[in-house]
Amino acid sequence: MARELRHGPTLLLLLFCLAVTLPATIALTPAQEIVAFGQHITVGARTPTPTVSGPSRLVQLGNTPIDVDRLTVYGPLRPQITMGPVQRNADAAAVFDPKAGPAAAAAAVDAVTGGFAAWYLWGGLGLLGATLVASVAAAGIRTLLVLRRLGRGEPDTPAHPLAEVWSSCVRAAGRMTVLAVTTSVLAWAACGVLAYTGAVQGLRGVTSLAQLVGAYHLSPDPAGPPVSGYAGAVIGDSRAVRVGGPPLPSGRADDDACQRSSDSLAAEIGDLTAGRVLNLACPLATITSGLRGPQDSNGQVVPAQVGVLKQVQGLRYVAVVIGPNDVGWSDFLQYCYGVADCSDQLTQGEFGYRLAAFDRVFGDLLVDLNDLPGRPQVIITTSYAPFGPDADCPDTRSPGHPGLDAAKIALLNSRNEQLNAVLSAGAEKYGFAVARPGLSPLCSGHGPDGLGPDIQGLADPFPFHPTGVGSLRMASSVVRLIDPSRAR
């Protein structure tokens, strides 16, 4: 065997197995299909590149492949997982179930591990077969060369009987095959060990998908000069502004552009806590245009509310009022007023689409709030329902249109609950408090306290926005959650 390693044809065969057969096997071995968390996934390896090491890869169909740099592997065998669009099903939801989650996670790990092991075994068999074919071809070529030399009668060719020559060639072919198969098996085993080692080392300490594949998040830059003297702040939309209330006596340019009132949510919280509260809310604000990005309001560009928050020195708490504008709540409300039946599948699908989009941008906002300087307490305020289930009064009617009935109100309230579920789930994920203001709805008469609805009706300047008392009730729901040590 040692002498055989010095022969040119044998060396060329071994180099061919390592440089061609091994990479070709990795590239051509089909990925194994598995199911994990209710998702259809294929497990295999990415096409080798002529580099000493490289990252594993995560491929989402229809999206750009993601190189997982944490899982850098030496050698040509670099794992790859391919998955399609995420399927929403019971198996996927099980990961969030405290009881079923651990078992589902263990089953997913077993499925992925088993899938890659199956791929590795099939690849090994493929490599073995390719190596045998290459060895037979190399031995055949070597035999032909020997016979050609004998036929020409070259002077350095020893004279041996044909049977002896054939026997020598067969033995040489056997040695070549043994060496080629041994080299390929050892190389395949080494690739497997390197891939396993790289995966284990890369996964050590990983607790989230963002750590594994990287986080996509661009936080707003700080906006404006440093601000001091405020214990708290309010960011959000027109409900926090309290549109229609008395204007601020000497407001800033942004206060005038955003119609901030002297009985806004921020002002009421300040009165209840005897501390100064900065009002950054603005009508029509959404997360992307208002909170995380600048907003054009009444001809003036108002800086991103989160950007201004970053400049507030010594901030102790932040109240957040957001959501209905992001899902276009007024569109669904007007539609239900204007048609006899607003429970069609098309409209419901549009609401689901907008709610899912809001869920994504809300996640970005939560990251921004969690990373604010000084780590102030964050309180997320849910959306109130403007009507009770049996509401029937002038505010449910619209001249010339069907107006609202019990079925439509139930549908709108259900969608409001879905929005609040997203708000609550996001807040709880980050350990933020959730304020749930209990405003007296429209059509509630004078109510138990004799003050009437806490929401402006159709005859008021800004329908479905809180009244002065409603703003006070919202403030009360927030103040109850403020850590006493942060109130002033």
matplotlib code that plots the C-alpha trace (Angstrom):
import matplotlib.pyplot as plt

x = [0.0, 2.8, 4.4, 1.0, 0.7, 3.7, 2.2, 0.9, -2.4, -3.2, -2.4, -4.5, -7.4, -7.2, -7.0, -10.0, -12.0, -11.2, -11.5, -14.3, -16.3, -16.6, -17.9, -20.2, -21.7, -22.5, -24.0, -26.1, -27.3, -31.0, -32.2, -34.4, -37.9, -39.1, -41.8, -41.0, -43.4, -45.9, -43.6, -42.3, -38.5, -35.8, -32.4, -29.2, -26.0, -25.3, -23.2, -19.5, -17.3, -13.5, -12.8, -11.4, -14.5, -17.9, -21.2, -24.2, -27.3, -31.0, -33.1, -36.7, -38.5, -39.2, -36.7, -32.9, -30.9, -29.4, -25.8, -25.7, -22.2, -22.4, -22.5, -19.3, -18.0, -14.5, -14.5, -16.9, -19.9, -21.9, -25.5, -28.4, -32.1, -34.8, -38.3, -41.3, -43.7, -44.6, -47.8, -50.2, -51.5, -51.9, -48.4, -46.9, -48.9, -47.8, -44.4, -46.1, -47.9, -46.2, -47.2, -46.8, -44.0, -41.0, -42.2, -42.8, -39.3, -37.7, -39.6, -38.5, -34.8, -35.1, -36.7, -34.0, -31.2, -32.7, -33.2, -29.6, -28.4, -30.4, -29.0, -25.5, -26.0, -27.4, -24.5, -22.0, -23.6, -23.5, -19.8, -19.0, -20.7, -19.0, -15.6, -16.0, -17.0, -14.0, -11.7, -12.9, -12.5, -9.0, -8.0, -9.2, -7.3, -4.2, -4.5, -5.0, -1.8, 0.2, -1.2, -0.3, 3.2, 3.5, 2.1, 4.7, 7.5, 9.1, 12.6, 11.8, 8.8, 9.6, 8.7, 6.0, 3.4, 0.0, -1.6, 1.0, 0.5, -3.3, -2.9, -0.6, -3.1, -6.0, -4.0, -3.0, -6.7, -7.6, -5.0, -6.2, -9.8, -9.0, -7.0, -9.6, -12.5, -10.4, -9.6, -13.2, -14.6, -12.1, -12.7, -16.5, -16.1, -13.9, -16.5, -19.2, -17.1, -16.2, -19.9, -21.1, -18.3, -19.1, -22.8, -22.4, -19.9, -22.1, -25.3, -23.6, -25.3, -27.9, -31.3, -33.2, -33.5, -32.2, -29.0, -28.6, -29.4, -29.0, -31.6, -33.0, -33.7, -32.9, -33.9, -34.8, -31.9, -32.2, -34.1, -33.7, -31.7, -31.6, -34.7, -34.9, -37.4, -40.0, -40.7, -42.8, -43.8, -46.8, -46.4, -49.2, -52.1, -55.1, -56.6, -53.6, -53.7, -57.3, -58.3, -61.0, -59.9, -58.7, -55.4, -52.2, -51.8, -48.3, -47.5, -44.5, -44.6, -45.1, -47.8, -49.8, -49.2, -50.4, -53.4, -52.3, -54.7, -54.4, -56.5, -54.6, -53.5, -50.1, -51.6, -54.0, -51.3, -49.2, -52.1, -52.6, -49.0, -47.9, -45.1, -44.4, -45.3, -44.1, -46.8, -45.4, -48.6, -49.9, -53.2, -53.0, -49.8, -48.8, -45.8, -44.0, -45.1, -45.2, -43.6, -40.6, -40.5, -41.2, -44.8, -46.2, -48.9, -50.7, -47.8, -45.1, -42.7, -42.9, -39.8, -40.2, -41.6, -39.2, -36.3, -37.4, -37.8, -34.2, -33.3, -35.3, -33.0, -34.0, -37.2, -38.9, -42.0, -43.6, -47.3, -48.0, -51.3, -51.2, -52.9, -56.2, -54.5, -52.1, -54.9, -57.0, -59.8, -61.8, -62.1, -63.8, -66.0, -67.2, -67.8, -70.0, -72.0, -72.5, -73.4, -76.1, -73.7, -69.9, -69.0, -67.8, -64.6, -62.8, -63.0, -62.1, -59.1, -58.0, -58.3, -56.2, -53.6, -53.3, -53.3, -50.4, -48.5, -49.1, -47.8, -44.5, -44.0, -45.2, -42.4, -39.9, -41.4, -41.2, -37.5, -37.0, -38.8, -37.0, -33.6, -34.4, -31.7, -32.2, -34.7, -37.9, -41.1, -43.2, -47.0, -49.0, -52.6, -55.2, -57.9, -61.4, -64.6, -66.9, -70.1, -71.5, -73.1, -76.7, -76.0, -78.9, -79.0, -78.4, -74.7, -75.3, -77.4, -76.2, -78.7, -79.1, -77.1, -77.9, -75.9, -74.8, -76.7, -75.9, -74.2, -72.0, -71.1, -70.2, -67.9, -66.2, -65.7, -64.3, -61.7, -60.9, -60.3, -57.9, -56.0, -55.8, -54.6, -51.6, -50.9, -51.1, -49.0, -46.2, -46.2, -46.1, -43.3, -41.1, -42.4, -44.2, -47.4, -50.8, -53.3, -56.9, -59.0, -62.7, -64.5, -68.2, -69.3, -71.6, -75.3, -74.8, -77.1, -76.0, -74.2, -73.8, -71.9, -74.3, -71.6, -72.7, -70.4, -66.7, -66.4, -67.4, -70.4, -71.3, -72.5, -69.3, -66.3, -64.1, -66.3, -65.0, -62.3, -62.3, -64.0, -62.3, -63.6, -62.6, -59.1, -59.0, -60.2, -57.4, -54.9, -56.2, -55.7, -52.1, -51.3, -52.5, -49.7, -46.8, -44.2, -44.5, -40.7, -41.0, -44.0, -42.0]
y = [0.0, 2.4, 1.8, 2.2, 5.7, 6.7, 5.8, 8.7, 7.2, 6.4, 9.9, 11.4, 9.1, 10.2, 13.9, 13.3, 11.8, 14.7, 17.6, 16.4, 13.4, 14.7, 18.2, 16.7, 14.3, 17.2, 19.3, 16.4, 14.6, 15.6, 17.4, 15.4, 16.6, 16.8, 18.5, 20.6, 22.8, 22.2, 23.6, 21.7, 21.9, 20.4, 19.6, 19.2, 21.1, 24.1, 23.8, 23.8, 26.7, 26.7, 28.1, 26.6, 27.4, 29.0, 29.7, 27.4, 28.8, 29.3, 29.7, 31.0, 30.4, 33.7, 35.5, 36.1, 33.2, 34.1, 33.1, 32.0, 33.3, 31.9, 28.4, 28.7, 25.2, 24.2, 21.9, 21.6, 20.2, 23.3, 22.6, 24.3, 24.4, 25.4, 26.4, 27.8, 30.5, 29.9, 27.9, 28.9, 25.7, 24.0, 22.5, 25.9, 27.4, 24.6, 26.3, 29.0, 26.6, 26.2, 22.6, 21.4, 23.7, 21.7, 18.5, 20.2, 21.8, 18.4, 16.8, 19.6, 19.1, 15.4, 15.9, 18.2, 16.0, 12.9, 14.6, 15.7, 12.3, 10.7, 13.1, 12.4, 8.6, 8.9, 11.2, 8.7, 5.9, 8.2, 9.1, 5.4, 4.5, 7.4, 6.4, 2.8, 4.1, 6.4, 3.6, 1.2, 3.9, 4.7, 1.1, 0.5, 3.5, 2.3, -1.2, 0.1, 2.2, -0.9, -2.9, -0.1, 0.0, -3.8, -3.7, -1.1, -3.1, -0.2, -1.0, -0.3, -2.6, -6.0, -9.0, -11.0, -13.4, -11.8, -13.7, -12.3, -8.8, -9.1, -10.4, -7.5, -5.0, -6.6, -6.4, -2.8, -2.0, -3.5, -1.5, 1.7, 1.0, 0.3, 3.5, 5.5, 4.1, 4.6, 8.2, 9.0, 7.4, 9.2, 12.5, 12.1, 11.3, 14.3, 16.5, 15.2, 15.8, 19.4, 20.1, 18.8, 20.7, 23.9, 23.6, 22.8, 25.7, 28.1, 27.2, 27.5, 30.4, 31.0, 31.7, 33.4, 33.4, 37.0, 35.8, 33.1, 34.9, 38.5, 41.2, 43.5, 46.7, 50.3, 52.6, 56.2, 58.7, 61.1, 64.2, 67.7, 69.1, 67.4, 67.8, 67.8, 68.4, 65.7, 62.7, 61.0, 61.3, 60.3, 59.1, 58.2, 59.4, 61.8, 59.9, 60.9, 64.5, 64.9, 66.7, 69.2, 70.1, 73.6, 74.5, 74.9, 78.6, 78.9, 75.8, 75.1, 74.9, 71.1, 71.5, 73.8, 71.5, 68.5, 70.3, 69.2, 70.3, 71.3, 68.3, 65.8, 62.4, 63.8, 66.8, 64.6, 62.2, 65.2, 66.5, 63.1, 62.6, 66.2, 65.8, 67.2, 64.9, 65.6, 65.3, 64.0, 62.6, 63.8, 63.1, 60.5, 59.2, 55.6, 53.7, 54.2, 57.8, 59.6, 57.3, 55.8, 58.2, 61.9, 63.0, 65.9, 67.5, 70.7, 71.6, 71.1, 68.2, 66.8, 64.7, 61.0, 60.8, 58.0, 60.1, 63.0, 60.5, 59.6, 63.1, 63.4, 63.3, 61.4, 60.0, 57.6, 56.3, 56.4, 55.9, 54.6, 55.1, 53.5, 51.1, 52.2, 54.4, 51.6, 49.3, 52.1, 51.7, 54.6, 52.7, 49.7, 51.9, 54.0, 50.9, 49.3, 52.6, 52.6, 49.1, 46.7, 43.9, 44.6, 41.0, 39.9, 37.8, 40.4, 43.1, 40.6, 39.5, 43.1, 43.6, 40.5, 41.7, 45.1, 43.6, 41.3, 44.3, 46.3, 43.3, 43.5, 47.3, 47.1, 44.7, 47.3, 49.9, 47.6, 47.1, 50.9, 51.4, 48.6, 50.2, 53.8, 55.5, 54.9, 52.1, 54.0, 52.1, 51.6, 51.4, 50.3, 51.6, 49.4, 50.7, 51.3, 50.1, 53.1, 51.1, 48.6, 45.4, 46.6, 50.2, 51.9, 55.7, 58.6, 57.8, 54.4, 55.9, 57.8, 59.7, 58.0, 54.9, 51.7, 52.7, 50.2, 47.3, 44.7, 42.4, 45.2, 46.4, 42.9, 42.6, 45.9, 45.1, 41.7, 43.4, 45.9, 42.9, 41.4, 44.7, 44.8, 41.2, 42.2, 45.2, 43.1, 40.2, 42.5, 44.4, 41.3, 39.9, 42.8, 43.0, 46.3, 47.2, 47.3, 50.0, 49.1, 52.3, 51.7, 54.5, 54.8, 54.0, 55.9, 55.3, 54.6, 57.4, 59.3, 56.2, 55.3, 58.5, 60.8, 62.1, 60.4, 58.8, 59.4, 59.4, 62.1, 61.3, 62.0, 65.4, 66.4, 67.9, 64.8, 61.7, 58.6, 60.5, 60.8, 63.7, 65.6, 63.1, 60.3, 61.6, 61.7, 58.1, 57.1, 58.9, 57.2, 53.7, 54.7, 56.3, 53.2, 51.3, 53.7, 52.6, 55.0, 55.5, 56.8, 59.1, 62.2]
z = [0.0, 0.8, -2.6, -4.2, -2.8, -4.8, -8.1, -10.2, -11.2, -7.5, -6.4, -9.2, -8.1, -4.5, -5.5, -7.7, -4.9, -2.5, -5.0, -7.2, -5.9, -2.3, -3.2, -6.0, -3.4, -1.0, -3.8, -5.4, -2.3, -2.0, 1.1, 3.5, 4.2, 7.8, 9.8, 12.8, 14.7, 12.0, 9.3, 6.3, 6.3, 4.2, 5.8, 3.9, 3.0, 0.9, -2.3, -1.3, -2.1, -2.5, 0.9, 4.1, 6.1, 5.6, 7.3, 7.4, 5.7, 6.4, 3.3, 3.4, 0.1, -1.6, 0.6, 0.5, 1.9, 5.3, 6.1, 9.8, 10.7, 14.2, 12.6, 10.7, 9.7, 8.6, 5.5, 2.6, 4.5, 5.7, 6.8, 5.2, 6.3, 3.8, 4.9, 3.1, 4.4, 8.0, 8.5, 11.2, 12.7, 16.1, 16.0, 15.5, 18.3, 20.6, 21.0, 23.1, 25.3, 28.7, 29.0, 25.3, 24.4, 25.8, 24.3, 20.9, 21.1, 21.8, 19.0, 16.6, 17.6, 17.1, 13.7, 12.5, 14.0, 12.4, 9.1, 8.9, 10.1, 7.3, 4.8, 6.0, 5.7, 2.1, 1.2, 2.6, 0.5, -2.5, -1.9, -1.6, -4.8, -6.7, -5.3, -6.5, -9.9, -10.0, -8.8, -11.5, -14.1, -12.9, -12.7, -16.2, -17.6, -15.7, -17.2, -20.7, -20.3, -19.2, -22.1, -24.5, -23.3, -23.7, -27.2, -28.2, -26.8, -25.0, -23.7, -20.0, -20.1, -18.5, -20.5, -18.5, -19.6, -20.2, -17.3, -14.9, -16.3, -15.9, -12.4, -11.5, -12.9, -10.9, -7.7, -8.4, -9.0, -5.7, -3.9, -5.6, -4.7, -1.1, -0.8, -2.5, -0.4, 2.8, 1.9, 1.0, 4.2, 6.4, 4.6, 4.9, 8.6, 9.1, 7.4, 9.7, 12.8, 11.6, 10.8, 14.2, 16.1, 14.3, 15.0, 18.7, 19.2, 17.3, 19.1, 22.6, 24.4, 21.7, 23.3, 20.4, 16.7, 16.6, 18.2, 15.6, 12.4, 13.5, 14.3, 11.7, 13.6, 12.9, 15.8, 15.3, 15.9, 18.9, 17.8, 19.1, 22.0, 25.4, 27.5, 31.3, 34.0, 33.1, 35.2, 32.5, 28.8, 26.6, 23.0, 20.7, 18.6, 18.8, 21.8, 23.9, 22.4, 23.5, 20.3, 20.8, 24.3, 25.4, 23.7, 25.7, 26.8, 25.5, 23.4, 21.4, 17.6, 17.8, 20.4, 18.0, 15.0, 16.9, 18.6, 22.1, 24.7, 28.4, 29.5, 27.4, 28.8, 29.7, 31.5, 33.5, 34.5, 35.6, 37.7, 39.3, 40.1, 40.8, 38.3, 34.9, 32.0, 28.4, 25.7, 22.4, 21.0, 17.6, 15.7, 12.9, 14.3, 13.5, 14.5, 11.3, 10.8, 14.1, 16.7, 14.9, 12.0, 11.4, 10.7, 8.7, 10.8, 9.7, 7.4, 9.9, 10.1, 13.7, 14.7, 15.6, 19.1, 20.0, 18.8, 21.1, 24.0, 23.7, 24.5, 27.7, 30.7, 33.8, 32.2, 34.7, 32.8, 29.3, 28.5, 24.9, 23.1, 19.7, 17.4, 15.7, 13.1, 12.2, 11.2, 9.6, 12.2, 10.7, 7.4, 9.0, 11.2, 8.2, 6.1, 8.8, 9.0, 5.3, 4.3, 5.5, 6.3, 6.9, 8.0, 4.5, 4.1, 2.0, 4.7, 7.4, 5.4, 5.0, 8.7, 9.4, 6.9, 8.6, 12.0, 11.1, 9.6, 12.9, 14.9, 13.0, 13.4, 17.0, 17.7, 16.4, 18.7, 21.7, 21.0, 20.9, 24.2, 25.9, 24.9, 26.0, 28.0, 31.7, 31.1, 32.1, 33.0, 29.9, 30.1, 27.0, 26.8, 25.1, 22.8, 24.2, 22.5, 21.6, 21.9, 24.3, 22.9, 23.0, 21.9, 20.1, 20.0, 17.6, 17.6, 16.0, 13.2, 10.1, 8.0, 4.6, 5.6, 7.5, 10.6, 13.2, 14.7, 17.3, 14.8, 13.5, 17.0, 18.0, 14.9, 15.6, 19.3, 18.4, 16.1, 18.9, 21.2, 18.6, 18.4, 22.2, 22.3, 20.1, 22.3, 25.5, 24.2, 23.0, 26.3, 28.4, 26.3, 27.4, 30.9, 30.2, 32.1, 30.3, 31.1, 30.2, 30.5, 31.3, 29.5, 29.5, 25.9, 23.7, 24.1, 27.8, 29.0, 32.0, 33.4, 37.1, 37.9, 36.0, 33.7, 30.5, 27.9, 28.1, 24.3, 21.9, 19.7, 16.1, 16.9, 18.6, 16.8, 17.1, 17.2, 19.0, 20.8, 24.6, 26.3, 29.1, 31.6, 29.3, 29.2, 33.0, 33.2, 30.8, 33.0, 36.1, 34.5, 33.7, 37.1, 38.9, 37.2, 37.7, 40.1, 43.1, 43.0, 39.5, 39.8, 40.6]

ax = plt.figure().add_subplot(projection="3d")
ax.plot(x, y, z, "-o")
ax.set_aspect("equal")
plt.show()
